[in-house]
Amino acid sequence: MDQADRQREQHDEPKRRGRYRPPVNPLGTTASESVNQPPNTQGRKIHALTRRRAEEQRREIARIVRRLEAIITNHLEGARRINHPLTLEQVIAIIDALRAEAEGKNRPVAFSDGEVAFYLMDGLYEELLGEPSNIFHSTQVAEGVTHFEPLQRDFWLECLGALYQRMQRLFLG
């Protein structure tokens, strides 16, 4: 008996004793099931999993953008009440400053020349800047099981991009 035969015999030993459990891959199938499936079946499962995660991410971004939009709307209404309404350019400047902050760049020292406009813009900026620590990214890992994780920088930047587009539609359309 050569060494290869001995290794095969040692590998097959747990199968004979009834303790062998085949390894499970990320798709939840065993290696032998994966080999027996046509290659397209595995690809479809992975594609469906990716598509489901992408849809979850779109829903999560929409949820966060609605939350941020509510904060902005509240500030816009307050600014209108004191007869200093904020413009689209000012709101976009705030979102750009938030993006710069998230990317690790320096934010502008002042948003506006006027004291009241600066106060309003800086207040909105500060409130939105603190939002990532108040928002948790939810991920459904199984039926009825959801994990909540802190918001990651890349995901926050995607949310700010969607917020930017939403504000343009809100003001212009």
SVG drawing of the C-alpha trace seen along z (x, -y; Angstrom):
<svg xmlns="http://www.w3.org/2000/svg" viewBox="-43 -89 47 91">
<polyline fill="none" stroke="black" stroke-width="0.4" points="0.0,0.0 1.5,-3.3 1.1,-6.7 -1.7,-7.9 -3.7,-4.8 -3.2,-5.3 -4.3,-9.0 -7.4,-7.9 -8.2,-5.3 -7.7,-7.8 -9.9,-10.3 -12.7,-7.6 -12.4,-6.3 -14.9,-8.9 -17.4,-8.0 -17.4,-4.4 -17.9,-5.2 -21.0,-7.4 -19.5,-10.6 -18.6,-12.2 -20.4,-15.4 -19.5,-16.9 -18.4,-20.5 -21.0,-23.1 -20.3,-26.0 -21.7,-29.5 -24.7,-28.6 -25.8,-26.0 -25.0,-23.0 -22.4,-20.3 -19.5,-19.8 -21.0,-16.7 -24.3,-18.4 -22.3,-21.3 -20.5,-18.8 -23.7,-17.1 -25.5,-20.4 -25.1,-21.9 -22.8,-25.0 -25.7,-27.3 -27.6,-26.4 -24.8,-27.7 -24.5,-30.8 -28.2,-31.5 -28.1,-31.1 -25.3,-33.5 -26.9,-36.0 -30.2,-35.8 -28.3,-36.4 -26.5,-39.4 -29.7,-40.7 -31.5,-40.4 -28.7,-42.2 -28.7,-45.0 -32.5,-45.4 -32.0,-45.4 -29.3,-48.1 -31.6,-50.3 -34.4,-50.0 -32.0,-50.9 -30.7,-53.9 -34.3,-55.1 -35.1,-54.7 -32.1,-56.8 -32.7,-59.4 -36.3,-59.9 -34.9,-60.4 -32.3,-63.0 -35.0,-64.6 -37.2,-65.0 -34.4,-66.8 -33.8,-69.1 -37.5,-69.8 -37.7,-70.7 -34.8,-73.2 -36.2,-74.6 -39.6,-75.3 -37.8,-76.9 -35.8,-79.1 -39.0,-80.2 -40.7,-81.1 -37.9,-83.6 -38.0,-84.9 -34.6,-83.5 -35.4,-80.6 -32.5,-78.4 -31.9,-77.9 -31.1,-74.8 -27.5,-76.0 -27.2,-76.4 -28.6,-72.9 -26.3,-71.4 -23.4,-73.2 -24.3,-71.5 -24.4,-68.1 -21.1,-68.8 -19.5,-69.7 -20.9,-66.4 -19.4,-64.5 -16.0,-66.2 -16.2,-65.4 -17.0,-61.8 -14.1,-61.6 -11.7,-63.0 -11.3,-66.4 -11.6,-69.8 -15.0,-71.4 -15.4,-75.1 -15.0,-77.5 -18.1,-79.5 -21.2,-78.6 -22.5,-82.1 -21.7,-85.8 -24.7,-86.6 -24.8,-85.7 -28.3,-84.3 -27.7,-82.2 -24.5,-80.9 -26.3,-80.0 -29.1,-78.2 -26.7,-76.3 -24.2,-75.4 -27.0,-74.2 -28.3,-71.9 -24.8,-70.8 -24.1,-69.9 -27.3,-68.0 -26.8,-65.9 -23.1,-65.4 -24.2,-63.5 -26.7,-61.3 -24.4,-58.4 -23.9,-57.7 -27.7,-57.6 -28.4,-55.4 -27.8,-51.6 -27.6,-49.7 -30.0,-46.8 -29.2,-43.6 -31.5,-40.6 -29.4,-37.5 -32.2,-34.9 -35.9,-34.8 -36.9,-36.9 -33.3,-37.6 -32.0,-41.1 -28.6,-42.4 -28.0,-46.1 -24.5,-47.4 -23.0,-50.9 -23.2,-52.9 -20.0,-52.5 -18.4,-55.5 -18.9,-54.2 -22.6,-53.5 -23.0,-57.0 -21.5,-58.5 -24.0,-56.6 -26.8,-57.9 -25.5,-61.5 -25.4,-61.0 -29.0,-59.8 -29.9,-62.8 -28.2,-65.2 -30.4,-63.8 -33.5,-63.9 -32.9,-67.5 -32.5,-68.5 -35.8,-66.8 -37.5,-68.4 -36.4,-72.0 -36.5,-71.8 -39.4,-69.6"/>
</svg>
